[in-house]
Amino acid sequence: MNEQIFTASNGIEVIYRHKPSKYDFKHLIVVFSGFLNATPGNYDFINAMTDCPADVIWINDNFQGMYTYYLCIDMDFRVKEAVQEFIQSQIDQRNLSPENVTFTGFSKGGSAALYHALSMNIKNIVVTVPQLHIGNYVDNFWKSVATHMMGKNYHNAQIDYLDKLIVNLLKKDQDLDKNIYLLTSEADIQFPTEIQPHLDDFRKYRNFNLLKTYSAFVREHNQVTSHHTALLLGIYYALASEATPRFNQGEVNFFGTQPIPKPNVANPTPYVDVRNCEYKDKILFIEGVAVLKGVHISNYSDVQYELILQNTRTRETYTKGLAKLHRPHLTRELFDGDFVIYDKGYFTTLDLKGIDISDLPKAEYQLYIAIKSGEYYSKLALSSQKTLTKSSDTFNFNSNSSLAILEIFKE
């Protein structure tokens, strides 16, 4: 699935990837991606949908190096025109009807899927936690995207225009024979503003399905999609098989087992996993997971980390402070039967600026981490679940399931 480029008649290039259909399946799924990094390049669900029997096309929201919601740059909607021209060409090539096409996306991608599906009268729409008020959202949370989409000196009228794009399409749409699946959660901070006010506009469709999760593992916006991958794949597979799902008179409420957070255990088991390490200009960048399994780390104040570097020859040690990052997916990733919150169990460097280790002579060092959480303390060798190797002309770093070694060549 190499990247390919479609050049629209207006000169805009659409970057995409394509997975062909299998056997006799005649269905096209178009995937619009959400935010991932500061700049675009991601393709959501590309691994999860590898075995899907339908044709799947992932469109990259990379237009002049920045996200656009697949819509516009400086309020010029040639991106929208190019995206729709590309999609229509793919539909025409396969001689598909709207019934054999599904648009899907997650968060920003859900917004784009909704907008383009309603604009092009696509029958099947599968979206999770979309923003319906795009202008306000990017203005408040993604300034780089806001200026890219609306211009450096954008104003309230442009924000309002983007806010109404999807809302107006929903209100005006009279083709109600659509299959719409909206996965969301009241735990999502965006639910009261982006979803709830518009549910009546969705409910007019003949097969609208509101899928709400109340899972204990879904406590934030970016946890909704990943926790229900199986449900989403089931919908895609069913649609590709010409078996249109209809759920419980249009509403599903997933509660799961509602596990109760367990009290901290008496003898927690330390767990570490170095995820990345770099060294440049006497600055060390290192990050990963470090928790005492069975001890809750709900707040930043619940845990403190220190990095310890021990010279393997002289045994001299150097101690450096570490910072923490909010990574709520860890609670789900580390779940082993007891519900323990590990949201803040990710160590990194302060402000992601690295650690000055210019006071360390060139030598080989074994790395340790000290974890203090309430009354619990543990010092253990850093290690990684997967072998991690980094090197340059100034350093070597090697980490495995037993230890992590940093060798500095130059002072």
Secondary structure per residue as TSV (DSSP state, phi and psi in degrees):
chain	resnum	aa	ss	phi	psi
A	1	M	-	360.0	65.0
A	2	N	-	-70.0	154.8
A	3	E	-	-66.0	139.8
A	4	Q	E	-127.6	162.1
A	5	I	E	-128.0	130.7
A	6	F	E	-110.4	124.8
A	7	T	E	-99.9	114.6
A	8	A	-	-72.9	167.6
A	9	S	T	-64.5	-20.6
A	10	N	T	-91.9	6.3
A	11	G	S	91.9	-8.8
A	12	I	-	-74.7	133.5
A	13	E	E	-94.4	130.8
A	14	V	E	-108.3	118.6
A	15	I	E	-93.9	134.1
A	16	Y	E	-152.7	168.3
A	17	R	E	-128.8	153.1
A	18	H	E	-137.9	131.9
A	19	K	E	-113.0	118.6
A	20	P	-	-66.1	158.9
A	21	S	-	-72.0	164.8
A	22	K	-	-114.6	149.1
A	23	Y	T	55.2	-125.9
A	24	D	T	-110.5	22.8
A	25	F	-	-74.6	135.1
A	26	K	-	-126.3	78.1
A	27	H	-	-156.0	141.8
A	28	L	E	-118.0	127.1
A	29	I	E	-111.4	124.8
A	30	V	E	-107.5	122.7
A	31	V	E	-106.9	124.7
A	32	F	E	-105.6	134.4
A	33	S	-	-97.0	155.9
A	34	G	-	-91.3	-169.6
A	35	F	-	-73.7	145.7
A	36	L	-	-133.9	-63.6
A	37	N	S	-112.7	-176.0
A	38	A	S	-64.5	-29.2
A	39	T	S	-125.4	156.5
A	40	P	-	-75.2	171.7
A	41	G	-	148.0	-7.0
A	42	N	-	-88.6	153.8
A	43	Y	-	-126.5	104.0
A	44	D	T	-67.3	142.8
A	45	F	T	63.6	20.3
A	46	I	T	-69.2	-32.1
A	47	N	T	-79.2	-42.1
A	48	A	T	-62.6	-31.1
A	49	M	T	-101.6	13.1
A	50	T	T	-59.0	-36.8
A	51	D	T	-95.8	4.5
A	52	C	-	-63.6	133.4
A	53	P	S	-74.1	-13.3
A	54	A	S	-80.0	163.2
A	55	D	E	-63.9	133.4
A	56	V	E	-128.0	129.6
A	57	I	E	-122.1	125.4
A	58	W	E	-103.0	125.4
A	59	I	E	-103.2	131.6
A	60	N	-	-84.9	127.9
A	61	D	-	-86.0	57.5
A	62	N	-	-118.6	99.8
A	63	F	B	-128.3	108.5
A	64	Q	T	60.1	38.0
A	65	G	T	80.2	11.8
A	66	M	B	-149.4	158.0
A	67	Y	-	-64.2	150.8
A	68	T	-	-138.3	4.7
A	69	Y	T	58.3	22.9
A	70	Y	T	59.2	33.9
A	71	L	T	-125.8	-64.1
A	72	C	-	-154.0	158.8
A	73	I	B	-129.2	125.2
A	74	D	T	53.8	37.6
A	75	M	T	64.0	17.5
A	76	D	B	-98.0	117.7
A	77	F	T	-92.4	30.5
A	78	R	H	-68.4	-25.7
A	79	V	H	-62.7	-46.8
A	80	K	H	-56.8	-46.0
A	81	E	H	-62.3	-41.3
A	82	A	H	-67.5	-41.8
A	83	V	H	-62.0	-45.0
A	84	Q	H	-70.4	-34.9
A	85	E	H	-63.9	-42.6
A	86	F	H	-62.1	-49.4
A	87	I	H	-61.5	-43.3
A	88	Q	H	-62.6	-36.4
A	89	S	H	-64.7	-36.7
A	90	Q	H	-69.8	-38.0
A	91	I	H	-65.7	-43.7
A	92	D	H	-65.7	-39.6
A	93	Q	H	-58.5	-34.6
A	94	R	T	-96.0	-0.9
A	95	N	T	54.9	48.2
A	96	L	-	-98.4	149.4
A	97	S	-	-95.0	165.6
A	98	P	G	-56.5	-26.4
A	99	E	G	-68.5	-20.9
A	100	N	G	-102.1	20.0
A	101	V	E	-130.2	135.6
A	102	T	E	-125.2	131.6
A	103	F	E	-104.4	134.5
A	104	T	E	-142.6	155.9
A	105	G	E	-177.1	166.9
A	106	F	E	-131.1	125.1
A	107	S	T	60.8	-116.9
A	108	K	H	-54.8	-40.8
A	109	G	H	-64.5	-32.3
A	110	G	H	-66.6	-38.6
A	111	S	H	-60.9	-46.9
A	112	A	H	-64.5	-41.9
A	113	A	H	-60.7	-43.1
A	114	L	H	-62.0	-50.6
A	115	Y	H	-60.1	-51.0
A	116	H	H	-70.9	-35.0
A	117	A	H	-65.9	-43.9
A	118	L	H	-67.8	-36.5
A	119	S	H	-66.6	-37.4
A	120	M	H	-99.7	3.3
A	121	N	T	58.3	45.6
A	122	I	-	-79.6	141.0
A	123	K	S	-82.8	-32.4
A	124	N	E	-112.1	124.6
A	125	I	E	-132.9	122.3
A	126	V	E	-124.7	112.0
A	127	V	E	-134.9	151.1
A	128	T	E	-126.4	139.7
A	129	V	S	33.0	56.0
A	130	P	-	-76.4	157.4
A	131	Q	-	-95.4	123.1
A	132	L	S	-90.5	-17.5
A	133	H	-	-111.1	81.9
A	134	I	H	-65.2	-42.7
A	135	G	H	-58.8	-52.2
A	136	N	H	-64.0	-36.7
A	137	Y	H	-64.5	-50.6
A	138	V	H	-69.3	-31.9
A	139	D	H	-62.8	-38.1
A	140	N	H	-85.9	-31.5
A	141	F	H	-124.0	-17.5
A	142	W	-	-138.0	74.3
A	143	K	H	-59.4	-37.2
A	144	S	H	-63.4	-36.1
A	145	V	H	-73.4	-40.0
A	146	A	H	-59.4	-46.6
A	147	T	H	-69.7	-31.3
A	148	H	H	-68.7	-42.1
A	149	M	H	-78.2	-38.1
A	150	M	H	-112.3	-6.7
A	151	G	-	99.3	157.5
A	152	K	T	-62.6	-31.9
A	153	N	T	-110.9	42.4
A	154	Y	-	-65.4	158.0
A	155	H	-	-136.2	-177.8
A	156	N	H	-62.0	-33.4
A	157	A	H	-63.7	-36.9
A	158	Q	H	-72.9	-38.3
A	159	I	H	-59.3	-47.0
A	160	D	H	-62.2	-37.7
A	161	Y	H	-62.6	-46.2
A	162	L	H	-67.3	-34.5
A	163	D	H	-60.4	-31.1
A	164	K	H	-95.4	-3.7
A	165	L	H	-57.5	-56.9
A	166	I	H	-74.1	-40.9
A	167	V	H	-58.4	-44.9
A	168	N	H	-66.5	-39.4
A	169	L	H	-61.6	-42.5
A	170	L	H	-61.4	-46.2
A	171	K	H	-68.4	-33.8
A	172	K	H	-88.9	-17.7
A	173	D	-	-64.9	125.8
A	174	Q	-	-110.8	-4.4
A	175	D	-	-88.4	92.1
A	176	L	-	-89.4	-0.5
A	177	D	-	-85.1	64.9
A	178	K	-	-124.2	155.1
A	179	N	E	-109.9	105.7
A	180	I	E	-117.7	129.9
A	181	Y	E	-122.8	113.7
A	182	L	E	-115.8	112.0
A	183	L	E	-98.4	126.2
A	184	T	E	-152.5	-175.5
A	185	S	-	-157.8	141.1
A	186	E	T	-69.6	-15.1
A	187	A	T	-76.0	-15.6
A	188	D	S	-73.6	124.5
A	189	I	T	-60.2	-21.0
A	190	Q	T	-84.4	-13.2
A	191	F	I	-56.4	-47.4
A	192	P	I	-64.6	-27.0
A	193	T	I	-100.8	-36.0
A	194	E	I	-94.9	-28.4
A	195	I	I	-113.3	-56.5
A	196	Q	G	-53.6	-43.0
A	197	P	G	-65.6	-14.3
A	198	H	G	-115.8	9.9
A	199	L	H	-63.7	-34.9
A	200	D	H	-64.2	-33.5
A	201	D	H	-67.5	-32.4
A	202	F	H	-74.1	-36.7
A	203	R	H	-68.7	-10.4
A	204	K	T	-72.3	-19.1
A	205	Y	S	-74.8	146.0
A	206	R	T	-66.6	-29.3
A	207	N	E	-131.6	66.1
A	208	F	E	-95.1	130.2
A	209	N	E	-122.6	115.0
A	210	L	E	-94.0	113.8
A	211	L	E	-108.7	105.9
A	212	K	E	-111.2	134.4
A	213	T	E	-109.1	136.9
A	214	Y	-	-117.3	22.4
A	215	S	-	-60.1	142.9
A	216	A	T	-65.0	-18.4
A	217	F	T	-90.5	0.1
A	218	V	-	-116.9	96.7
A	219	R	-	-121.1	-1.7
A	220	E	S	-146.5	165.9
A	221	H	G	-52.6	-49.1
A	222	N	G	-82.4	9.5
A	223	Q	G	-102.4	-12.6
A	224	V	H	-64.2	-51.3
A	225	T	H	-65.8	-50.9
A	226	S	H	-63.2	-33.5
A	227	H	H	-73.2	-16.2
A	228	H	T	-122.2	33.9
A	229	T	H	-56.3	-42.8
A	230	A	H	-62.1	-41.4
A	231	L	H	-62.7	-44.8
A	232	L	H	-64.2	-43.8
A	233	L	H	-62.3	-37.0
A	234	G	H	-61.1	-40.1
A	235	I	H	-65.9	-45.2
A	236	Y	H	-60.3	-46.1
A	237	Y	H	-64.6	-39.5
A	238	A	H	-65.1	-46.9
A	239	L	H	-60.9	-40.8
A	240	A	H	-65.9	-23.7
A	241	S	T	-94.4	10.9
A	242	E	T	61.1	33.4
A	243	A	-	-122.0	82.5
A	244	T	-	-67.5	117.8
A	245	P	-	-73.1	144.6
A	246	R	-	-133.1	125.5
A	247	F	-	-110.9	118.5
A	248	N	G	39.9	55.8
A	249	Q	G	55.4	30.3
A	250	G	G	93.4	7.5
A	251	E	E	-146.0	131.5
A	252	V	E	-121.8	132.7
A	253	N	E	-122.5	108.7
A	254	F	E	-96.0	118.8
A	255	F	-	-106.4	-23.1
A	256	G	T	64.5	-156.8
A	257	T	T	-85.5	-7.1
A	258	Q	-	49.1	58.5
A	259	P	-	-63.2	141.9
A	260	I	-	-91.5	133.8
A	261	P	-	-55.6	128.9
A	262	K	-	-80.1	151.3
A	263	P	-	-63.0	155.4
A	264	N	-	-56.1	137.2
A	265	V	-	-75.8	159.9
A	266	A	S	-74.6	-36.9
A	267	N	S	-126.9	80.0
A	268	P	-	-68.2	153.5
A	269	T	E	-102.2	121.1
A	270	P	E	-66.3	144.8
A	271	Y	E	-140.6	126.5
A	272	V	E	-132.5	153.0
A	273	D	E	-157.1	103.4
A	274	V	E	-69.0	127.5
A	275	R	E	-103.3	-24.9
A	276	N	E	-162.9	150.5
A	277	C	E	-152.6	135.1
A	278	E	E	-141.6	156.9
A	279	Y	E	-142.9	126.9
A	280	K	E	-155.1	131.9
A	281	D	T	52.2	44.6
A	282	K	T	65.3	18.4
A	283	I	E	-113.5	127.7
A	284	L	E	-103.0	129.0
A	285	F	E	-113.5	122.7
A	286	I	E	-146.7	145.1
A	287	E	E	-156.2	159.5
A	288	G	E	166.2	-167.8
A	289	V	E	-99.5	136.3
A	290	A	E	-149.5	110.6
A	291	V	E	-138.5	161.8
A	292	L	E	-102.9	104.0
A	293	K	E	-62.4	125.8
A	294	G	T	104.7	-5.1
A	295	V	S	-115.1	124.5
A	296	H	-	-67.9	136.9
A	297	I	-	-127.4	74.0
A	298	S	-	-84.8	-33.8
A	299	N	S	-121.3	158.0
A	300	Y	G	-58.6	-33.2
A	301	S	G	-72.7	-8.7
A	302	D	G	-78.1	-10.8
A	303	V	-	-149.5	145.3
A	304	Q	E	-130.9	142.8
A	305	Y	E	-124.0	146.8
A	306	E	E	-135.4	138.2
A	307	L	E	-95.8	130.9
A	308	I	E	-119.5	124.1
A	309	L	E	-111.4	120.2
A	310	Q	E	-113.7	122.6
A	311	N	E	-63.0	121.7
A	312	T	T	-70.8	-15.5
A	313	R	T	-96.9	-49.8
A	314	T	T	-91.8	-13.8
A	315	R	-	68.6	6.9
A	316	E	-	-67.6	142.2
A	317	T	E	-117.5	151.6
A	318	Y	E	-131.0	132.7
A	319	T	E	-113.9	132.1
A	320	K	E	-129.7	144.2
A	321	G	E	-75.8	150.4
A	322	L	-	-124.9	159.9
A	323	A	E	-110.7	-178.4
A	324	K	E	-128.5	153.1
A	325	L	E	-124.4	150.8
A	326	H	-	-81.7	113.6
A	327	R	-	-134.0	78.5
A	328	P	T	-62.8	-20.3
A	329	H	H	-64.4	-17.0
A	330	L	H	-65.2	-32.8
A	331	T	H	-59.7	-39.6
A	332	R	H	-76.8	-42.4
A	333	E	H	-62.5	-37.0
A	334	L	T	-98.0	7.3
A	335	F	-	-62.9	128.7
A	336	D	S	-132.0	25.9
A	337	G	S	118.5	-32.9
A	338	D	S	-106.8	134.3
A	339	F	-	-80.9	105.1
A	340	V	-	-125.4	133.8
A	341	I	-	-88.6	120.9
A	342	Y	-	-118.1	29.9
A	343	D	T	-55.4	-33.6
A	344	K	T	-106.8	22.3
A	345	G	-	-89.0	35.9
A	346	Y	E	-123.8	118.4
A	347	F	E	-93.4	150.1
A	348	T	E	-158.3	-168.3
A	349	T	-	-100.5	155.9
A	350	L	G	-58.8	125.3
A	351	D	G	55.7	21.1
A	352	L	G	59.4	25.2
A	353	K	-	-96.7	1.4
A	354	G	-	85.4	175.4
A	355	I	E	-116.8	129.0
A	356	D	E	-74.1	115.0
A	357	I	-	-119.3	34.0
A	358	S	T	-66.6	-16.3
A	359	D	T	-81.2	-5.5
A	360	L	S	-90.2	129.5
A	361	P	-	-70.9	161.1
A	362	K	S	-66.5	127.8
A	363	A	S	-175.9	-178.1
A	364	E	E	-104.2	133.6
A	365	Y	E	-127.3	136.8
A	366	Q	E	-93.5	138.1
A	367	L	E	-100.3	137.8
A	368	Y	E	-128.0	162.4
A	369	I	E	-131.9	137.5
A	370	A	E	-103.4	128.0
A	371	I	E	-116.5	123.8
A	372	K	E	-122.2	121.1
A	373	S	E	-135.1	103.2
A	374	G	T	61.4	-124.2
A	375	E	T	-84.5	-1.9
A	376	Y	E	-99.2	141.9
A	377	Y	E	-142.6	139.0
A	378	S	E	-149.7	136.6
A	379	K	E	-117.5	126.9
A	380	L	E	-147.2	159.6
A	381	A	E	-67.5	133.8
A	382	L	-	-67.5	146.3
A	383	S	-	-156.2	176.7
A	384	S	-	-138.2	146.7
A	385	Q	S	-67.1	-31.2
A	386	K	S	-118.8	147.5
A	387	T	-	-61.6	129.0
A	388	L	E	-125.2	123.8
A	389	T	E	-130.4	128.8
A	390	K	E	-135.7	144.6
A	391	S	E	-157.8	159.7
A	392	S	-	-156.9	-168.1
A	393	D	S	-77.2	-4.9
A	394	T	S	-112.3	-17.4
A	395	F	E	-156.4	161.0
A	396	N	E	-128.8	137.7
A	397	F	E	-131.8	128.8
A	398	N	E	-135.4	130.6
A	399	S	E	-135.9	138.8
A	400	N	-	-139.6	-162.2
A	401	S	S	-73.8	-5.1
A	402	S	S	-112.8	-38.7
A	403	L	-	-158.3	170.4
A	404	A	E	-131.8	127.5
A	405	I	E	-121.0	129.1
A	406	L	E	-114.2	124.0
A	407	E	E	-115.5	122.1
A	408	I	E	-102.5	123.2
A	409	F	-	-88.9	-34.7
A	410	K	-	-122.4	141.1
A	411	E	-	-82.4	360.0
